[in-house]
Amino acid sequence: MTNHDSSIDAQRLLNDLNAVKRISPEFSDMSVDIQEIMKESSNPAFLAALLYKLTKEREETNKILARLDQKFAKIQELLLSNSSTPNKKEEILSEPDQHIMQLIDEAGMVSATDIQLRLAYKKSNAASQRLNKLVREGHLKSVRSGKKVLFMRPTPTPSMVKTDSPASP
């Protein structure tokens, strides 16, 4: 079968509107358009107009897709920003926690015993629990130094960074 034979077969199928209507009414409507295109396919001006219309439709589709992509990016950004901040309530620290953070900013690092003495807790267990809560919330990190556990900020605050030489012991 040559290309010529297949084009004749396609022409017969398009001409048989009853067969096309049995397939689908929408396809039947479209087949009329296809028949008109096939009649005009030898006209270069018609083909140019058809390609121009196709190009314009593609540009509109690309604009729609670009807007959808922008909206999707905004949604992703909102989802990521909401998931990175667990609770707005946790950002405001209680007064004792703020005092602990100030002490850490001044000293660089503290132990539970330091907090017990500065905040007048009866035992270091209360200070240790409060410090460990701040570690769980991400405000502090803990480092073991021998038998002691020291608490410090995860990243130094600007007031803690000094340009002078380190203090002597």
DOBARO-805969 format. One record per residue: z, y, x of N, C-alpha, C, O in turn; residue in three letters. Coordinates in steps of 0.05 Angstrom, whole numbers, padded with zeros to 5 digits, always signed. Layout:
REM residues N
ZYXZYXZYXZYXALA ...
REM end
This chain:
REM residues 169
+00000-00023+00017+00000+00000+00000+00000+00025+00018+00016+00027+00036MET -00018+00043+00013-00020+00067+00029-00004+00090+00016+00005+00087-00007THR -00002+00112+00030+00011+00135+00018-00003+00145-00007+00009+00155-00025ASN -00029+00142-00006-00045+00151-00029-00038+00135-00054-00035+00146-00076HIS -00035+00108-00050-00028+00091-00073+00000+00098-00084+00004+00098-00108ASP +00019+00104-00066+00045+00110-00075+00046+00137-00090+00062+00140-00109SER +00029+00156-00082+00028+00182-00096+00016+00178-00124+00024+00192-00143SER -00004+00160-00127-00016+00154-00153+00005+00141-00171+00007+00147-00194ILE +00021+00122-00160+00042+00109-00175+00063+00130-00184+00073+00129-00207ASP +00070+00149-00167+00089+00169-00174+00078+00187-00196+00092+00195-00214ALA +00052+00193-00194+00039+00209-00215+00039+00195-00242+00044+00208-00262GLN +00034+00169-00242+00035+00154-00267+00063+00154-00280+00066+00157-00304ARG +00083+00152-00263+00110+00151-00273+00117+00178-00285+00130+00180-00306LEU +00109+00200-00272+00115+00226-00282+00100+00232-00308+00110+00246-00326LEU +00076+00221-00310+00060+00226-00334+00070+00210-00358+00066+00218-00381ASN +00083+00188-00353+00093+00172-00375+00120+00183-00384+00141+00174-00376ASP +00119+00204-00401+00144+00217-00409+00163+00199-00425+00187+00203-00425LEU +00151+00180-00439+00168+00162-00455+00186+00145-00437+00210+00141-00443ASN +00175+00136-00414+00192+00121-00395+00213+00138-00383+00236+00130-00379ALA +00206+00162-00377+00225+00181-00365+00247+00188-00385+00270+00190-00377VAL +00240+00192-00410+00260+00199-00431+00280+00176-00434+00303+00180-00441LYS +00270+00151-00431+00288+00128-00433+00308+00127-00411+00331+00118-00414ARG +00300+00137-00387+00319+00138-00364+00341+00158-00369+00365+00152-00368ILE +00332+00183-00375+00352+00204-00380+00339+00228-00391+00317+00236-00381SER +00350+00241-00411+00338+00265-00422+00338+00288-00402+00319+00303-00401PRO +00359+00290-00385+00360+00311-00365+00337+00307-00344+00325+00326-00336GLU +00333+00282-00337+00312+00276-00318+00284+00282-00330+00266+00290-00316PHE +00282+00278-00356+00257+00284-00370+00251+00314-00368+00228+00322-00363SER +00271+00331-00372+00267+00360-00369+00259+00367-00341+00242+00384-00336ASP +00272+00354-00322+00266+00359-00294+00238+00349-00286+00225+00361-00269MET +00229+00328-00298+00203+00317-00292+00180+00336-00299+00160+00336-00286SER +00184+00352-00320+00164+00372-00328+00162+00392-00305+00140+00401-00298VAL +00185+00401-00294+00184+00419-00271+00171+00406-00247+00156+00420-00233ASP +00176+00381-00242+00163+00367-00220+00133+00366-00224+00118+00368-00204ILE +00124+00361-00248+00095+00360-00254+00082+00387-00247+00061+00388-00236GLN +00095+00409-00255+00084+00435-00250+00083+00440-00220+00064+00452-00210GLU +00103+00432-00206+00104+00436-00176+00081+00420-00164+00068+00429-00145ILE +00077+00395-00173+00056+00379-00162+00029+00392-00167+00011+00390-00149MET +00025+00404-00190-00001+00417-00196-00005+00441-00177-00028+00446-00169LYS +00016+00456-00172+00014+00480-00156+00018+00475-00126+00017+00494-00110GLU +00023+00450-00118+00030+00445-00090+00009+00451-00070+00014+00454-00046SER -00016+00454-00079-00037+00462-00060-00039+00492-00056-00054+00501-00038SER -00025+00507-00072-00025+00536-00070-00004+00546-00050+00019+00542-00055ASN -00012+00557-00027+00007+00565-00006+00026+00587-00016+00049+00588-00008PRO +00017+00605-00033+00034+00627-00043+00057+00615-00060+00080+00623-00059ALA +00050+00595-00076+00070+00582-00093+00091+00568-00075+00115+00569-00080PHE +00081+00553-00055+00099+00539-00037+00117+00559-00023+00141+00554-00019LEU +00107+00582-00014+00123+00603-00001+00144+00613-00020+00167+00616-00012ALA +00137+00618-00045+00156+00628-00065+00178+00607-00070+00202+00614-00073ALA +00170+00582-00071+00189+00560-00075+00208+00558-00052+00232+00555-00057LEU +00198+00560-00028+00216+00559-00004+00234+00583-00003+00258+00580+00004LEU +00224+00606-00011+00241+00630-00012+00264+00627-00031+00287+00633-00025TYR +00258+00617-00055+00278+00612-00075+00299+00592-00065+00323+00596-00069LYS +00290+00571-00053+00307+00551-00042+00326+00563-00020+00350+00557-00020LEU +00315+00580-00003+00330+00593+00017+00352+00611+00005+00375+00610+00014THR +00345+00626-00015+00364+00644-00028+00387+00628-00041+00410+00635-00040LYS +00380+00606-00054+00400+00589-00067+00419+00577-00046+00443+00575-00050GLU +00408+00569-00023+00424+00558-00002+00443+00580+00009+00466+00574+00015ARG +00433+00604+00012+00450+00626+00022+00474+00630+00003+00496+00634+00011GLU +00468+00630-00023+00490+00634-00043+00510+00611-00041+00534+00615-00043GLU +00500+00587-00038+00517+00564-00035+00535+00566-00010+00559+00560-00011THR +00523+00575+00011+00539+00579+00036+00560+00601+00033+00582+00598+00043ASN +00554+00622+00018+00574+00643+00013+00597+00631-00004+00621+00637+00002LYS +00591+00616-00024+00611+00603-00040+00629+00585-00023+00653+00585-00025ILE +00616+00569-00006+00631+00551+00011+00649+00566+00031+00671+00558+00037LEU +00639+00589+00041+00654+00605+00060+00679+00617+00046+00701+00617+00057ALA +00676+00626+00021+00699+00636+00006+00719+00614+00000+00744+00618+00003ARG +00710+00590-00007+00728+00568-00011+00742+00560+00015+00766+00554+00014LEU +00728+00561+00037+00741+00555+00063+00762+00575+00070+00784+00567+00080ASP +00758+00601+00064+00778+00621+00069+00803+00617+00051+00825+00619+00061GLN +00798+00610+00026+00820+00605+00008+00836+00580+00017+00861+00580+00016LYS +00822+00560+00026+00835+00536+00036+00852+00542+00060+00874+00532+00063PHE +00841+00558+00079+00856+00566+00103+00881+00581+00096+00902+00577+00108ALA +00880+00599+00076+00903+00614+00067+00924+00595+00055+00948+00598+00061LYS +00915+00576+00040+00934+00557+00028+00948+00540+00049+00972+00536+00048ILE +00932+00532+00069+00944+00516+00091+00964+00533+00106+00986+00524+00114GLN +00958+00558+00111+00976+00576+00126+01002+00580+00110+01023+00580+00122GLU +01000+00584+00084+01024+00586+00067+01040+00561+00067+01065+00562+00069LEU +01027+00538+00066+01042+00513+00066+01057+00509+00093+01080+00501+00093LEU +01043+00515+00115+01055+00512+00141+01078+00532+00145+01099+00525+00156LEU +01075+00557+00136+01097+00576+00139+01121+00569+00122+01143+00574+00130SER +01116+00558+00098+01138+00550+00081+01152+00525+00092+01177+00523+00089ASN +01138+00507+00105+01151+00483+00115+01166+00489+00141+01184+00474+00148SER +01158+00510+00156+01171+00515+00181+01198+00529+00177+01215+00528+00195SER +01202+00543+00155+01227+00556+00148+01240+00540+00126+01233+00544+00102THR +01259+00522+00132+01270+00505+00112+01283+00520+00089+01278+00514+00065PRO +01301+00539+00095+01315+00553+00074+01320+00582+00083+01329+00586+00106ASN +01314+00601+00066+01320+00629+00074+01350+00633+00075+01360+00651+00089LYS +01366+00618+00060+01394+00621+00059+01407+00615+00086+01427+00627+00093LYS +01396+00596+00101+01407+00587+00126+01403+00608+00148+01417+00607+00169GLU +01385+00628+00144+01380+00647+00165+01404+00667+00167+01409+00677+00189GLU +01418+00672+00145+01441+00690+00146+01466+00673+00153+01474+00656+00137ILE +01477+00678+00176+01500+00663+00185+01526+00674+00174+01528+00698+00168LEU +01546+00657+00171+01572+00666+00163+01585+00683+00185+01575+00683+00208SER +01605+00697+00178+01618+00715+00197+01628+00701+00222+01624+00710+00244GLU +01643+00678+00219+01651+00663+00243+01628+00654+00260+01629+00654+00285PRO +01606+00645+00247+01583+00636+00262+01570+00659+00277+01560+00656+00299ASP +01569+00682+00264+01558+00706+00277+01575+00713+00302+01564+00721+00323GLN +01601+00711+00299+01619+00717+00321+01615+00697+00344+01615+00704+00367HIS +01611+00671+00337+01605+00651+00357+01579+00658+00372+01578+00656+00396ILE +01559+00666+00357+01533+00672+00369+01536+00696+00388+01523+00697+00409MET +01553+00716+00380+01558+00739+00398+01572+00731+00423+01565+00740+00445GLN +01591+00713+00421+01605+00703+00445+01586+00688+00463+01588+00691+00488LEU +01568+00673+00452+01548+00658+00468+01529+00678+00482+01521+00674+00505ILE +01521+00699+00467+01504+00719+00479+01517+00733+00503+01505+00739+00523ASP +01543+00738+00500+01558+00751+00522+01563+00732+00546+01559+00740+00569GLU +01571+00707+00540+01578+00689+00562+01555+00672+00571+01556+00661+00593ALA +01535+00668+00555+01512+00651+00562+01516+00623+00551+01497+00612+00539GLY +01540+00612+00554+01547+00585+00542+01577+00584+00538+01592+00596+00553MET +01585+00568+00519+01613+00564+00512+01619+00535+00506+01601+00520+00501VAL +01645+00529+00508+01653+00502+00500+01669+00504+00474+01675+00527+00465SER +01676+00482+00462+01692+00482+00437+01720+00494+00443+01731+00508+00426ALA +01730+00489+00466+01756+00501+00474+01755+00531+00475+01773+00545+00466THR +01733+00542+00486+01730+00571+00487+01730+00583+00459+01743+00603+00454ASP +01716+00570+00441+01714+00580+00414+01741+00577+00400+01749+00595+00384ILE +01755+00556+00406+01782+00551+00394+01801+00574+00402+01815+00585+00385GLN +01800+00582+00427+01818+00603+00436+01809+00630+00425+01826+00646+00417LEU +01783+00636+00425+01773+00662+00417+01776+00667+00386+01780+00689+00377ARG +01772+00645+00370+01774+00648+00341+01801+00638+00330+01805+00638+00306LEU +01819+00631+00348+01847+00624+00340+01848+00600+00322+01864+00599+00303ALA +01831+00579+00327+01833+00554+00313+01857+00539+00324+01863+00541+00348TYR +01871+00523+00307+01894+00507+00316+01885+00485+00335+01899+00479+00355LYS +01862+00472+00330+01852+00450+00347+01823+00455+00353+01809+00470+00339LYS +01814+00443+00375+01786+00447+00383+01766+00432+00365+01742+00436+00365SER +01777+00413+00348+01760+00398+00330+01745+00416+00310+01721+00412+00305ASN +01758+00436+00299+01746+00455+00280+01724+00471+00294+01702+00475+00283ALA +01729+00480+00319+01709+00495+00334+01685+00477+00340+01662+00485+00339ALA +01691+00452+00348+01670+00433+00354+01652+00427+00330+01628+00426+00333SER +01664+00424+00306+01649+00420+00282+01631+00443+00276+01607+00440+00268GLN +01641+00468+00279+01625+00492+00273+01602+00494+00293+01580+00501+00285ARG +01607+00488+00318+01586+00489+00339+01565+00468+00334+01541+00474+00336LEU +01573+00444+00327+01554+00423+00321+01537+00429+00296+01513+00422+00295ASN +01548+00443+00277+01533+00452+00253+01511+00471+00262+01488+00470+00252LYS +01518+00489+00280+01498+00509+00290+01476+00495+00306+01453+00504+00306LEU +01483+00473+00319+01463+00457+00334+01444+00444+00314+01420+00444+00318VAL +01455+00431+00293+01439+00418+00272+01420+00438+00259+01397+00431+00252ARG +01428+00462+00255+01411+00483+00242+01391+00494+00261+01373+00509+00253GLU +01393+00488+00287+01374+00498+00306+01381+00524+00319+01365+00535+00334GLY +01405+00535+00314+01413+00560+00326+01423+00556+00355+01421+00575+00371HIS +01433+00533+00361+01444+00527+00387+01433+00500+00398+01423+00484+00382LEU +01437+00496+00424+01433+00469+00435+01457+00462+00451+01471+00480+00462LYS +01462+00437+00454+01486+00428+00468+01478+00413+00494+01457+00399+00495SER +01494+00417+00515+01489+00405+00540+01515+00393+00550+01536+00407+00550VAL +01515+00368+00559+01539+00356+00570+01542+00363+00599+01523+00360+00615ARG +01566+00372+00606+01572+00378+00634+01598+00363+00641+01620+00373+00636SER +01595+00339+00651+01619+00322+00656+01631+00313+00630+01616+00302+00613GLY +01657+00319+00626+01669+00312+00601+01666+00334+00580+01671+00329+00556LYS +01658+00357+00589+01655+00380+00570+01627+00380+00558+01607+00371+00570LYS +01626+00391+00534+01600+00396+00521+01598+00426+00519+01615+00440+00507VAL +01576+00437+00530+01572+00466+00529+01550+00472+00509+01531+00457+00505LEU +01553+00495+00496+01534+00503+00475+01521+00529+00484+01534+00548+00494PHE +01494+00531+00480+01480+00555+00487+01456+00558+00468+01450+00541+00452MET +01444+00581+00469+01420+00586+00453+01397+00569+00463+01395+00563+00487ARG +01380+00560+00445+01356+00544+00453+01338+00559+00472+01327+00548+00491PRO +01335+00585+00466+01319+00603+00484+01336+00627+00489+01350+00636+00471THR +01336+00638+00513+01353+00661+00519+01344+00685+00502+01321+00690+00498PRO +01364+00701+00493+01358+00725+00479+01352+00747+00500+01360+00744+00523THR +01338+00768+00492+01331+00789+00512+01355+00801+00526+01353+00809+00549PRO +01377+00803+00512+01401+00815+00524+01413+00796+00545+01428+00805+00563SER +01407+00770+00544+01418+00751+00563+01402+00750+00589+01413+00743+00610MET +01376+00757+00587+01359+00756+00611+01366+00780+00628+01363+00803+00620VAL +01375+00775+00653+01382+00796+00671+01363+00795+00695+01354+00774+00704LYS +01357+00819+00705+01339+00821+00728+01355+00821+00754+01344+00819+00776THR +01382+00825+00753+01398+00825+00777+01400+00797+00788+01392+00777+00776ASP +01411+00795+00812+01415+00769+00825+01438+00755+00811+01455+00768+00798SER +01439+00728+00812+01460+00714+00798+01488+00721+00808+01492+00726+00831PRO +01507+00722+00789+01535+00729+00796+01547+00707+00814+01540+00683+00811ALA +01564+00715+00832+01577+00696+00850+01600+00684+00836+01613+00697+00819SER +01607+00658+00843+01628+00644+00828+01655+00654+00833+01674+00644+00822PRO 
REM end
